[in-house]
Amino acid sequence: MAAQVPPDVLGSAIGVLVYSLICLFSGFFFLWMVWVHDERKSYVAMLGFFVTLHTLASVMQQIHTIARWRDIKIEQHQNTVANAGDPELNITGASTGLDLVLFYIQYYSYNVESLLVFFWAVELANSIFQLRFTKMYRFHASSVAKATAALVPAAQMVLLRFSAVHKSTVGYMALADAIMIGCFAAGSLVLLAILCRYLHSRLTLASWSVGYGRQQPSGQGGTNGTRYGRPMPRRTIYDRWLVLRFSVAFCALSLFQIVVVNFQLRAAGTNDRASVPPEPDLSAGRARGDFTLFAPAPTAVLFVILVFGTTRTFREYMWNLFVPRALRDRFEERARARKRAQSSSAAAGSAPLGGSVSVVHSAMRDDVEAGNGNGVVLGLRDLGASQNGGGSGGSAKSDEWPILKKGLGQMGRGRR
């Protein structure tokens, strides 16, 4: 079947599709890294899974749209004419058939991600404020939160399909956006509380500690695979920048949700029979706009990797996985040689001074007993020569301290 996209837009459509495929495979790789580090039940793993899921649905919808773009636009126009004023058109964009199914998969994923980020913010706040909950209670609360994040949006999608809900535009839009708006508002308050706690700790010089992710979950393995045939001890995938990383992810996700809600509200303002065009818009400009709107959703995968996949544990894992062993050995040997050179220079800088001081002390002791200061002068001359690169002649004379020589000589004669 030939592509129905206008020829002028086909290149742009293929470019967006290739970009989305790169994001999709990056998401699969991120899930693999989380899996091999035994964090498959963590918030990071669930967030990575659902952003990869909505990216997969987006890729499938793009392929379907490239192949049947003209037919899809005609079907959407017919749906708009037949159901003008239906609030479902505000969020689905008049999609039908396979496109409607793929849209709801993506919209379900958006709401799951919102709940996951909110519940994760609550657990971070709990680890910072150190609320007095038992370990068993925290474990069950975390499990219930993750299950809630997956099940509540599923029930939401089912309710959105009921015809009775479509009778009220306000009620339908409130149901469609309740999770995203509620999580954004509540999560912002939690992050604000964390920020206030941090500022208070800086002002009062109090301790600042984030206990989340420091302890291994019970029942998980104790290694992260092997390196050079040897097992590597299990390491946490979190670092001391966890709160900052999470804050960046929360702000990015909130911005995306605001854009989604804004599109829905704009569509609601034109969802009436008077705004329906007499014919479907099959122009190249409309096609270009349709495929441009596919780009933001897959970008979430790259953002999750940049925020949570750049910790030291993940960086070392990717280094050992992608860089050939010969090249790794070369870099590591250079690093070891550089360290040895620094250690040798530090030792060379301190050894001559210690040796010369011992010579001076020995000469002072012997010559004072003998009643002359010649040994002291020789010792001081050696000390000056060693510090000035072994020079002699005029430089040696300048290193003879006449006052010290005369004083020690008189002290020796006095003892005799």
MARNU-838649 format. One line per 8 residues: their letters; for each residue x, y, z of N, C-alpha, C. Coordinates in steps of 0.05 Angstrom, whole numbers, plus 5000, padded with zeros to 4 digits. Each point is the difference from the previous one (the first is absolute). Layout:
<vovos>
A> X,Y,Z,X,Y,Z,X,Y,Z | ...
</vovos>
This chain:
<vovos>
MAAQVPPD> 5017,4976,5000,4983,5024,5000,5018,5025,5000 | 4994,5018,4982,5016,5025,4998,4992,5019,5022 | 5019,5016,5009,4994,5019,5021,4981,5022,4990 | 4981,5007,5016,4980,5021,4992,5008,5028,5009 | 5023,5002,5012,5010,5027,5009,5007,5016,4975 | 4995,5026,5000,5008,5017,4977,5031,4998,4996 | 5009,4999,4975,5029,4996,4995,5017,5020,5013 | 4991,5025,5002,5016,5021,5013,5004,4995,5030
VLGSAIGV> 4983,4984,5012,5001,4996,5029,5012,4973,5007 | 5004,4982,4980,5009,4973,5006,5027,5000,5013 | 5018,5017,4992,5027,5002,5013,4998,5008,5029 | 4983,5019,5006,4997,5008,5028,4987,4978,5017 | 4981,4986,4988,4987,4978,5014,5020,4978,5006 | 5017,4993,4981,5020,4979,5004,5020,5009,5021 | 5007,5026,5000,5019,5010,5019,4989,4998,5029 | 4975,5007,5003,4988,4998,5027,4998,4970,5008
LVYSLICL> 4994,4983,4981,4999,4971,5006,5027,4989,5009 | 5021,5007,4985,5027,4991,5007,5007,5010,5028 | 4995,5025,5006,5005,5011,5026,4985,4985,5022 | 4975,4993,4994,4984,4985,5020,5011,4972,5004 | 5010,4988,4978,5012,4973,5003,5025,5001,5017 | 5016,5021,4996,5024,5003,5017,4992,5002,5029 | 4979,5016,5006,4991,5003,5027,4989,4973,5011 | 4986,4985,4983,4989,4974,5008,5022,4981,5008
FSGFFFLW> 5020,4996,4983,5022,4982,5006,5016,5010,5024 | 5002,5026,5004,5013,5010,5024,4985,4993,5025 | 4973,5000,4997,4983,4992,5023,5004,4971,5007 | 5002,4983,4979,5004,4971,5006,5028,4996,5013 | 5020,5015,4991,5026,4997,5013,5000,5010,5028 | 4985,5022,5006,4999,5009,5028,4986,4980,5017 | 4979,4987,4990,4987,4979,5016,5019,4977,5005 | 5017,4993,4981,5019,4979,5003,5020,5007,5022
MVWVHDER> 5010,5025,5000,5019,5008,5021,4987,4998,5028 | 4975,5009,5002,4986,4999,5026,4997,4971,5008 | 4994,4982,4981,4995,4972,5006,5025,4987,5010 | 5023,5004,4987,5025,4987,5009,5010,5011,5026 | 4991,5023,5008,5008,5011,5026,4979,4994,5022 | 4982,4982,4995,4981,4990,5020,4983,5022,5011 | 4992,5019,4983,4982,5021,5008,4973,4999,4984 | 4992,4976,4993,4977,4996,4982,4974,5007,5013
KSYVAMLG> 4999,5003,5027,4975,5008,5014,5001,5029,5010 | 5020,5015,4992,5003,5027,5010,4983,5019,4983 | 4998,5025,5010,4986,5021,4986,5014,5006,4973 | 5027,4999,5000,5014,5005,4976,4993,4980,4978 | 4998,4974,5008,4993,4979,4981,4972,5004,4990 | 4981,5006,5017,4972,5004,4991,4997,5024,4982 | 5014,5022,5008,4999,5024,4983,5012,4994,4973 | 5023,4986,4999,5012,4993,4974,4982,4982,4984
FFVTLHTL> 4986,4982,5013,4983,4981,4985,4977,5015,4987 | 4987,5018,5014,4976,5014,4989,5008,5021,4979 | 5022,5013,5003,5009,5019,4979,5007,4984,4975 | 5012,4976,5003,5005,4983,4977,4975,4989,4988 | 4980,4994,5016,4974,4991,4990,4986,5021,4983 | 4999,5024,5010,4986,5020,4984,5016,5008,4975 | 5027,4996,5001,5016,5005,4976,4995,4978,4979 | 4997,4975,5009,4993,4978,4982,4973,5005,4987
ASVMQQIH> 4981,5008,5015,4973,5006,4989,5002,5024,4980 | 5017,5019,5006,5003,5023,4982,5013,4991,4973 | 5020,4982,5002,5013,4990,4975,4980,4985,4983 | 4984,4983,5013,4980,4985,4985,4979,5019,4987 | 4992,5021,5014,4981,5019,4989,5013,5015,4977 | 5025,5007,5002,5014,5014,4978,5001,4983,4975 | 5007,4975,5003,5001,4982,4977,4972,4997,4987 | 4980,4997,5016,4973,4998,4990,4991,5026,4986
TIARWRDI> 5008,5023,5011,4992,5025,4989,5015,5005,4973 | 5026,4993,4998,5014,5003,4975,4987,4983,4978 | 4992,4976,5007,4988,4982,4979,4972,5009,4992 | 4984,5011,5019,4972,5005,4994,4992,5029,5007 | 5017,5019,4997,4995,5027,5009,4975,5012,4987 | 4996,4997,4974,4977,5012,4987,4974,4987,5010 | 5000,4973,5002,4976,4986,5010,4994,5008,5029 | 5021,5003,5016,4996,5007,5028,4987,5028,5002
KIEQHQNT> 5010,5019,4984,4988,5027,5002,4971,5000,4991 | 4993,4984,4981,4972,4999,4991,4983,4988,5022 | 5010,4978,5013,4985,4988,5021,4997,5018,5024 | 5021,5015,5007,4998,5020,5022,4980,5022,4994 | 4999,5009,4975,4980,5020,4992,4972,4990,5003 | 4996,4975,4991,4973,4988,5003,4993,4996,5029 | 5019,4993,5017,4994,4997,5029,4994,5027,5012 | 5014,5021,4992,4994,5027,5011,4972,5009,4992
VANAGDPE> 4992,4995,4975,4974,5008,4991,4978,4985,5015 | 5004,4974,5004,4980,4984,5012,4998,5005,5031 | 5022,5008,5013,5000,5002,5029,5009,5028,5009 | 4993,5020,4985,5008,5027,5008,4989,5007,5027 | 5017,5011,5017,4993,5007,5027,5006,4978,5021 | 5007,4976,4990,5007,4978,5019,5027,5007,5013 | 5001,5001,5027,5025,5008,5013,5023,4981,4995 | 4995,4975,4991,5022,4982,4995,5018,5010,4977
LNITGAST> 4988,5015,4981,5015,5011,4978,5021,5020,5010 | 4996,5011,5024,5019,5019,5011,5027,4988,5006 | 5000,4975,5009,5025,4987,5008,5010,4980,4979 | 4983,4989,4984,5008,4979,4980,5007,5012,4973 | 4992,5025,4995,5004,5012,4974,4984,4986,4978 | 4976,4989,5007,4982,4987,4981,5012,4974,4989 | 5019,4988,5014,5012,4974,4991,4979,4978,5000 | 5004,4981,4982,4982,4977,4999,5016,4975,4996
GLDLVLFY> 4987,4977,5006,5012,4974,4994,5026,4996,5015 | 5021,4990,4985,5026,4994,5012,5013,5025,5012 | 4997,5023,4987,5012,5024,5011,4987,5007,5027 | 4975,4995,5004,4987,5005,5026,5011,4982,5022 | 5004,4975,4993,5012,4981,5020,5028,5009,5008 | 5016,5007,4980,5028,5008,5005,5000,5026,5016 | 4981,5018,4995,4999,5025,5015,4994,4994,5030 | 4981,4983,5005,4993,4994,5028,5023,4986,5015
IQYYSYNV> 5016,4984,4985,5024,4988,5013,5019,5022,5008 | 5004,5020,4983,5018,5022,5007,4989,5017,5022 | 4974,5005,4999,4988,5017,5021,5000,4986,5027 | 4996,4974,5000,5002,4984,5024,5028,5002,5012 | 5021,4998,4982,5027,5002,5010,5006,5027,5012 | 4990,5021,4988,5005,5027,5011,4989,5002,5028 | 4977,4990,5005,4988,5001,5027,5015,4982,5020 | 5009,4977,4991,5016,4983,5018,5026,5014,5007
ESLLVFFW> 5013,5013,4981,5025,5014,5006,4995,5023,5020 | 4977,5013,4998,4994,5022,5019,4998,4989,5028 | 4985,4978,5004,4997,4988,5026,5027,4989,5011 | 5016,4988,4983,5026,4990,5009,5017,5022,5010 | 5001,5022,4986,5017,5022,5008,4990,5012,5026 | 4974,5002,5004,4989,5011,5025,5006,4982,5023 | 4995,4974,4998,5006,4981,5022,5030,4999,5006 | 5016,5002,4980,5029,5001,5004,5008,5025,5016
AVELANSI> 4987,5022,4993,5006,5025,5015,4992,4997,5030 | 4978,4986,5005,4992,4995,5028,5021,4983,5014 | 5010,4979,4987,5020,4983,5013,5027,5015,5004 | 5007,5017,4981,5024,5016,5004,4997,5019,5024 | 4976,5013,5002,4995,5017,5023,5001,4985,5026 | 4990,4975,5000,5000,4984,5024,5029,4994,5008 | 5017,4994,4981,5028,4994,5007,5015,5024,5009 | 4992,5024,4992,5013,5025,5008,4991,5009,5027
FQLRFTKM> 4973,5000,5004,4989,5008,5026,5002,4979,5021 | 5006,4975,4992,5005,4978,5018,4976,4995,5018 | 4977,4997,4988,4975,4994,5015,5003,4972,5012 | 4987,4997,5023,5004,4975,5016,4981,4978,4990 | 5007,4988,4977,4985,4977,4990,5018,4976,5001 | 4988,4977,5005,5016,4975,5001,5008,4993,4971 | 5021,4983,4999,5010,4992,4974,4979,4984,4985 | 4985,4982,5014,4980,4984,4987,4977,5018,4990
YRFHASSV> 4993,5021,5015,4979,5018,4991,5009,5015,4975 | 5024,5009,4999,5010,5014,4976,5000,4981,4976 | 5008,4975,5004,5000,4981,4978,4973,4996,4988 | 4980,4996,5018,4972,4995,4990,4989,5026,4988 | 5006,5023,5012,4990,5025,4989,5011,5004,4972 | 5026,4994,4996,5012,5003,4973,4987,4981,4980 | 4995,4975,5008,4987,4981,4982,4972,5009,4993 | 4985,5009,5020,4972,5009,4995,5000,5025,4981
AKATAALV> 5019,5018,5004,5002,5024,4984,5005,4993,4971 | 5019,4981,4995,5006,4992,4972,4976,4986,4987 | 4987,4983,5016,4976,4987,4989,4978,5020,4994 | 4997,5020,5017,4980,5021,4996,5006,5015,4975 | 5026,5006,4996,5008,5016,4976,4993,4985,4974 | 5000,4973,5001,4995,4985,4976,4970,4994,4996 | 4984,4998,5022,4973,4991,4998,4980,5024,4997 | 5005,5021,5015,4981,5023,4999,4997,5012,4972
PAAQMVLL> 5022,5005,4985,4997,5010,4973,4985,4980,4982 | 5003,4974,5005,4985,4980,4984,4970,5004,5004 | 4992,5003,5025,4972,5005,5006,4991,5027,4988 | 5018,5019,5000,4993,5026,4987,4995,4997,4971 | 5016,4984,4985,4996,4996,4972,4974,4986,4994 | 4992,4981,5017,4974,4986,4996,4977,5020,5004 | 5001,5016,5021,4979,5020,5004,4997,5020,4978 | 5023,5007,4988,4999,5020,4978,4986,4989,4975
RFSAVHKS> 4997,4974,4999,4986,4988,4977,4970,4997,5004 | 4990,5004,5024,4972,4998,5005,4985,5024,4987 | 4978,4993,4986,4985,5021,4987,4987,5020,5019 | 4993,4990,5024,4987,5017,5020,5019,5023,5008 | 5026,4995,5001,5019,5021,5008,5002,5021,4979 | 4994,4994,4975,5003,5019,4978,4979,5021,4999 | 4979,4997,5017,4978,5019,5000,5008,5027,5012 | 5020,5001,5016,5009,5025,5013,5029,5005,4992
TVGYMALA> 5004,5022,4986,5027,5007,4991,5018,5006,5024 | 4989,5015,5020,5016,5007,5023,5008,4975,5016 | 4980,4983,5004,5005,4975,5015,5020,4982,4986 | 4998,4998,4973,5018,4983,4985,5029,5011,5001 | 5003,5026,4996,5026,5012,5001,5013,4998,5028 | 4983,5003,5021,5010,4997,5027,5010,4972,5005 | 4985,4980,4990,5009,4972,5003,5025,4995,4984 | 5002,5011,4976,5023,4994,4983,5026,5013,5011
DAIMIGCF> 4997,5023,5013,5024,5014,5009,5004,5000,5030 | 4984,4985,5015,5001,5001,5029,5027,4990,5011 | 5009,4978,4988,5025,4988,5011,5024,5018,4994 | 5002,5009,4975,5023,5017,4993,5001,5026,5015 | 4977,5013,5002,4999,5026,5014,5004,4996,5030 | 4987,4979,5012,5003,4995,5028,5028,4993,5008 | 5013,4983,4984,5028,4993,5006,5019,5023,4997 | 4994,5017,4980,5017,5024,4997,4998,5018,5024
AAGSLVLL> 4975,5005,5009,4996,5019,5023,5012,4988,5026 | 4993,4975,5006,5010,4987,5024,5030,4996,4999 | 5011,4991,4977,5028,4996,4998,5016,5026,5003 | 4989,5022,4990,5013,5026,5003,5002,5008,5030 | 4979,4994,5015,5001,5006,5029,5021,4983,5014 | 5002,4975,4993,5020,4982,5012,5028,5010,4993 | 5005,5007,4975,5026,5010,4993,5006,5026,5013 | 4980,5017,5004,5004,5025,5014,5008,4995,5029
AILCRYLH> 4988,4980,5013,5007,4993,5027,5029,4990,5002 | 5008,4984,4980,5028,4990,4999,5019,5023,4997 | 4993,5019,4982,5018,5023,4996,5002,5017,5025 | 4978,5004,5014,5000,5015,5025,5018,4987,5021 | 4998,4973,5001,5017,4985,5019,5029,5003,4993 | 5006,5000,4975,5028,5003,4991,5011,5028,5008 | 4984,5021,4993,5008,5027,5007,5003,5004,5030 | 4982,4988,5015,5002,5002,5030,5025,4987,5010
SRLTLASW> 5008,4977,4988,5024,4986,5009,5025,5016,4993 | 4999,5015,4978,5023,5017,4993,5003,5024,5018 | 4977,5011,5007,5001,5024,5017,5007,4994,5029 | 4991,4977,5010,5005,4993,5028,5024,4981,5003 | 5014,4994,4977,5023,4982,5001,4992,4972,5011 | 4975,4993,4995,4991,4973,5008,5008,4980,4979 | 4997,4974,5008,5008,4979,4982,4979,4997,4978 | 5009,4992,4976,4982,4996,4977,5006,4972,4990
SVGYGRQQ> 4980,4982,5001,5004,4973,4993,4976,4989,4985 | 5005,4986,4978,4979,4986,4984,5005,4971,5003 | 4984,4986,5015,5004,4972,5005,4989,4982,4979 | 4986,5011,4980,4987,4983,4980,5021,4986,4983 | 4996,4974,4996,5017,4985,4982,5027,4991,5011 | 5005,5006,5026,5026,4992,5011,5002,4971,5007 | 4977,4989,5008,5000,4972,5009,4989,4983,4977 | 5011,4976,4998,4991,4981,4980,4973,4989,5008
PSGQGGTN> 4981,4998,4982,4975,4987,5006,5005,4971,5006 | 4984,4990,5018,5003,4972,5008,4993,4982,4978 | 5015,4978,4998,4994,4979,4980,5014,5005,4973 | 5015,5021,4998,5013,5005,4974,5028,4989,5001 | 5011,4997,4976,5027,4988,4998,5021,5017,5011 | 5024,4989,5002,5022,5015,5012,5022,5008,4980 | 4995,4995,4974,5020,5007,4981,4987,5014,4976 | 5016,5014,4985,4991,5013,4975,5014,4988,4976
GTRYGRPM> 5002,4974,4999,5014,4987,4977,5029,4997,5006 | 5016,4998,4978,5028,4994,5003,5016,5021,4984 | 5025,5002,5007,5019,5016,4986,5026,4986,4999 | 5010,4995,4975,5024,4984,4996,4997,4972,5013 | 4976,4989,4999,4995,4974,5011,4996,4999,5030 | 5001,5023,5014,4996,5001,5029,4974,5013,5006 | 4985,4990,5020,4974,5013,5008,5005,5028,5011 | 4982,5018,4992,5001,5027,5010,4980,5004,5023
PRRTIYDR> 5007,5012,5022,4981,5003,5022,4978,5019,4992 | 4976,4995,5011,4977,5015,4993,5003,5029,5010 | 4993,5019,4982,5003,5029,5007,4973,5013,4994 | 4994,5020,5015,4975,5014,4997,5001,5017,4974 | 4977,5003,4987,4998,5016,4976,4995,5029,5006 | 4998,5007,5026,4994,5028,5008,5026,5013,5010 | 5001,5026,5000,5023,5015,5010,4990,5023,5017 | 5018,5017,5009,4993,5021,5018,4985,5023,4986
WLVLRFSV> 4998,4998,4973,4985,5020,4985,4971,4991,4994 | 4990,4980,5015,4974,4988,4994,4978,5021,5001 | 5000,5017,5021,4979,5020,5002,5000,5019,4977 | 5024,5009,4992,5002,5018,4977,4991,4986,4974 | 5009,4975,4996,4991,4986,4977,4970,4997,4999 | 4988,4993,5023,4971,4996,5001,4986,5026,4995 | 5010,5022,5011,4988,5026,4996,4999,5008,4970 | 5022,4995,4986,5001,5006,4972,4980,4983,4985
AFCALSLF> 4998,4974,5006,4980,4982,4987,4972,5009,5006 | 4995,5008,5025,4973,5009,5007,4992,5025,4984 | 5018,5019,4998,4994,5025,4985,4996,4994,4971 | 5016,4982,4988,4996,4994,4971,4973,4986,4996 | 4994,4980,5017,4974,4986,4997,4977,5019,5004 | 5002,5018,5019,4979,5020,5005,4996,5018,4976 | 5022,5008,4988,4998,5017,4976,4986,4986,4977 | 5006,4974,4997,4987,4984,4979,4970,4998,5006
QIVVVNFQ> 4993,4995,5025,4972,4997,5007,4985,5027,4995 | 5013,5022,5006,4987,5026,4996,4994,5004,4970 | 5019,4992,4983,4996,5002,4971,4977,4983,4991 | 4998,4975,5011,4978,4982,4992,4973,5011,5008 | 4998,5010,5025,4975,5012,5009,4993,5025,4984 | 5020,5015,4993,4995,5025,4984,4988,4993,4973 | 5011,4979,4987,4989,4991,4974,4971,4991,5003 | 4994,4986,5022,4973,4991,5004,4980,5023,5004
LRAAGTND> 5009,5020,5015,4982,5023,5005,4996,5016,4974 | 5021,5002,4984,4997,5014,4974,4981,4985,4982 | 5002,4973,5000,4982,4984,4983,4971,5003,5010 | 4997,5002,5026,4972,5002,5011,4988,5027,4991 | 5016,5020,4996,4989,5026,4991,4990,5000,4972 | 5008,4981,4984,4991,4998,4972,4985,4975,4993 | 4991,4987,5021,4985,4974,4996,4970,5005,4997 | 4992,5011,4978,4972,5004,4994,4995,4998,4970
RASVPPEP> 4975,4998,4992,4994,4995,4971,5008,5024,4983 | 5000,5024,5011,5007,5024,4985,5029,5000,4993 | 5017,4986,5015,5029,5000,4995,5009,4977,4983 | 4982,4982,4992,5007,4977,4983,5003,5009,4971 | 5022,4996,4987,5003,5008,4972,4984,4982,4982 | 4992,5010,4977,4984,4983,4982,5015,4976,4988 | 5026,5002,4998,5016,4979,4988,5025,4995,5018 | 5010,4976,5000,5024,4994,5016,5024,5016,4989
DLSAGRAR> 5018,5008,5018,5024,5015,4992,5022,4979,4992 | 5006,4999,4975,5020,4981,4989,5025,5014,4990 | 5005,5024,5010,5022,5016,4991,5026,4990,5012 | 5022,5008,4987,5027,4992,5010,5006,5013,5028 | 4990,5024,5003,5004,5013,5026,4987,4985,5023 | 4976,4990,4995,4986,4984,5021,5015,4975,5006 | 5010,4986,4979,5016,4976,5004,5025,5005,5016 | 5014,5022,4993,5024,5007,5014,4995,5005,5029
GDFTLFAP> 4978,5014,5006,4993,5005,5028,4993,4975,5015 | 4986,4981,4986,4993,4974,5013,5025,4985,5009 | 5020,4999,4983,5024,4984,5007,5018,5015,5019 | 4999,5026,5000,5015,5015,5020,4990,4994,5028 | 4974,4997,5003,4989,4995,5026,5008,4972,5011 | 5011,4983,4984,5009,4973,5009,5026,5002,5015 | 5016,5021,4996,5027,5002,5010,5002,5002,5031 | 4983,5016,5013,5005,5004,5029,4997,4974,5017
APTAVLFV> 4981,4983,4993,4996,4976,5017,5025,4982,5002 | 5013,4992,4977,5024,4983,5002,5023,5014,5014 | 5001,5026,5001,5022,5015,5012,5001,4994,5030 | 4978,4992,5012,5000,4993,5029,5020,4978,5007 | 5004,4981,4981,5019,4979,5005,5028,5010,5003 | 5008,5017,4981,5027,5012,5002,5003,5016,5025 | 4979,5014,5008,5002,5017,5024,5004,4982,5025 | 4985,4978,5001,5003,4982,5023,5028,4989,5001
ILVFGTTR> 5012,4993,4977,5027,4989,5000,5020,5022,5008 | 4997,5024,4990,5018,5022,5008,4999,5006,5029 | 4976,4998,5012,4997,5008,5028,5008,4977,5019 | 4990,4976,4994,5004,4977,5019,5021,4980,4990 | 5007,5001,4974,5019,4981,4990,5028,5009,4998 | 5006,5023,5012,5028,5011,4999,5013,4999,5027 | 4991,4984,5019,5014,4997,5025,5026,4985,4995 | 5017,5000,5020,5026,4988,4997,4998,4970,4994
TFREYMWN> 4981,4987,5013,4996,4971,4996,4993,4994,4971 | 4981,5015,4989,4992,4995,4972,5022,5008,4981 | 5015,5022,5006,5021,5008,4982,5022,4979,4998 | 5008,4989,5023,5020,4979,5000,4990,4975,4986 | 4975,4994,5003,4989,4976,4987,5001,5004,4969 | 4992,5024,4991,5001,5005,4971,5028,5001,4990 | 5019,5010,5015,5028,5001,4993,5011,4971,4996 | 4994,4983,5019,5009,4972,4998,4986,4984,4978
LFVPRALR> 4975,5009,4993,4985,4985,4980,5007,5008,4971 | 5003,5026,4995,5003,5010,4973,5030,5004,4992 | 5017,5007,5018,5028,5005,4993,5015,4974,4999 | 5015,4994,4978,5015,4975,4998,5020,4997,5023 | 5005,4975,5007,5017,4995,5023,5029,5011,4996 | 5010,4997,4975,5028,5010,4995,5001,5030,5005 | 4979,5015,4991,5000,5028,5004,4997,5008,5029 | 4983,4984,5014,4996,5005,5029,5026,4996,5015
DRFEERAR> 5015,4978,4993,5025,4995,5013,5020,5022,4995 | 5000,5011,4976,5018,5022,4993,4995,5025,5017 | 4974,5007,5002,4993,5023,5016,5006,4995,5029 | 4994,4976,5010,5005,4995,5028,5030,5000,5006 | 5016,4989,4981,5029,5001,5005,5011,5028,5000 | 4989,5017,4983,5009,5029,5000,4992,5013,5027 | 4976,4993,5010,4992,5011,5025,5018,4991,5023 | 5007,4974,5000,5018,4990,5020,5028,5012,4998
ARKRAQSS> 5010,5004,4976,5026,5013,4996,5000,5029,5009 | 4978,5013,4995,4998,5028,5009,5000,5001,5030 | 4986,4981,5013,4999,5000,5029,5027,4994,5012 | 5015,4980,4987,5027,4994,5010,5019,5024,4997 | 4997,5014,4978,5017,5024,4996,4995,5021,5021 | 4974,5004,5006,4994,5020,5020,5010,4991,5028 | 4999,4974,5006,5010,4991,5026,5030,5002,5001 | 5014,4994,4977,5029,5002,5000,5009,5029,5003
SAAAGSAP> 4987,5018,4987,5008,5028,5002,4995,5011,5028 | 4979,4990,5013,4995,5009,5028,5021,4989,5018 | 5008,4974,4996,5020,4989,5017,5028,5013,4995 | 5006,5006,4975,5026,5012,4993,5001,5028,5012 | 4978,5014,5002,5001,5027,5011,5004,5001,5029 | 4993,4978,5014,5003,5000,5030,5025,4986,5009 | 5011,4980,4985,5023,4984,5009,5025,5016,5004 | 5010,5018,4982,5026,5014,5004,5000,5017,5025
LGGSVSVV> 4977,5013,5006,4999,5017,5023,5004,4984,5026 | 4987,4977,5000,5003,4983,5025,5029,4990,5003 | 5013,4992,4977,5027,4990,5003,5019,5022,5008 | 4999,5024,4989,5018,5022,5006,4997,5008,5029 | 4975,5001,5010,4996,5008,5027,5013,4980,5019 | 4999,4974,4993,5013,4981,5018,5031,5004,4999 | 5012,5007,4977,5028,5005,4998,5007,5024,5017 | 4985,5021,4999,5005,5024,5015,4999,4994,5030
HSAMRDDV> 4980,4985,5008,4998,4994,5029,5025,4984,5009 | 5008,4981,4983,5024,4984,5008,5025,5017,5001 | 5004,5018,4981,5023,5017,5000,5000,5019,5023 | 4977,5011,5007,4998,5018,5022,5008,4986,5026 | 4991,4976,5003,5006,4985,5025,5030,4995,5002 | 5013,4989,4978,5028,4993,5001,5018,5024,5003 | 4995,5022,4985,5018,5022,5000,4997,5017,5025 | 4977,5001,5011,4997,5014,5026,5017,4987,5021
EAGNGNGV> 5000,4972,4999,5016,4986,5020,5030,5005,4995 | 5007,5002,4973,5028,5004,4993,5009,5029,5003 | 4982,5018,5003,5007,5028,5004,5004,5017,4975 | 4990,4991,4977,5001,5016,4976,4974,4998,4985 | 4997,5018,4981,4975,5001,4985,5002,4991,4972 | 5023,4987,4992,5004,4992,4972,4979,4980,4991 | 4994,4981,5017,4980,4980,4992,4973,5012,4995 | 4994,5021,5016,4974,5013,4997,5000,5014,4973
VLGLRDLG> 5022,5013,4993,5001,5014,4974,4998,4981,4977 | 5014,4977,5002,4998,4980,4979,4971,4989,4997 | 4988,4995,5023,4972,4990,4999,4982,5020,4988 | 5003,5026,5007,4983,5021,4989,5006,5003,4970 | 5026,4997,4992,5006,5002,4972,4987,4978,4984 | 5000,4975,5011,4987,4978,4987,4970,5005,4998 | 4989,5011,5021,4971,5006,4999,4993,5020,4979 | 5017,5022,4998,4995,5020,4979,5004,4989,4972
ASQNGGGS> 5021,4983,4997,5006,4989,4974,4978,4982,4991 | 4989,4983,5018,4979,4982,4993,4975,5015,4992 | 4994,5022,5012,4976,5015,4994,5004,5017,4975 | 5024,5007,4992,5005,5017,4977,5011,4984,4976 | 4996,4974,5000,5008,4984,4977,5030,4992,5000 | 5013,5000,5024,5028,4991,5002,5020,5021,4991 | 4994,5025,5000,5019,5021,4992,5023,5003,5019 | 5023,5012,4991,5024,5004,5017,5011,5028,4994
GGSAKSDE> 5023,5005,5012,5014,5026,4996,4986,5022,5015 | 4992,5021,4985,4987,5023,5012,4975,4993,5015 | 4985,4981,4989,4976,4992,5013,5005,4986,5026 | 5023,4985,5001,5006,4987,5025,5008,5020,5021 | 5015,5021,4993,5007,5020,5020,4976,5014,5012 | 4980,5005,4982,4977,5013,5010,4984,4983,5020 | 5005,4973,4999,4986,4982,5018,5014,4997,5027 | 5025,5011,5003,5014,4999,5025,4989,5023,5017
WPILKKGL> 4988,4993,5023,4988,5020,5018,5021,5009,5020 | 5014,5024,4995,5022,5008,5017,4992,5004,5029 | 4977,5010,5005,4992,5005,5027,4997,4973,5015 | 4987,4981,4986,4996,4974,5013,5027,4986,5004 | 5019,5003,4979,5026,4987,5002,5016,5012,5023 | 5000,5026,5002,5016,5013,5021,4989,4994,5028 | 4974,4999,5001,4988,4995,5027,5005,4972,5009 | 4998,4981,4982,5005,4972,5008,5029,4995,5006
GQMGRGRR> 5019,5014,4986,5028,4997,5005,5007,5011,5028 | 4989,5023,5006,5006,5011,5027,4988,4983,5022 | 4977,4988,4994,4987,4983,5020,5018,4975,5005 | 5012,4990,4977,5018,4977,5004,5025,5006,5016 | 5012,5024,4994,5024,5008,5015,4993,5005,5029 | 4977,5010,5005,4992,5005,5028,4999,4974,5015 | 4990,4979,4987,4997,4974,5014,5028,4988,5005 | 5020,5006,4982,5027,4989,5005,5012,5015,5024
</vovos>
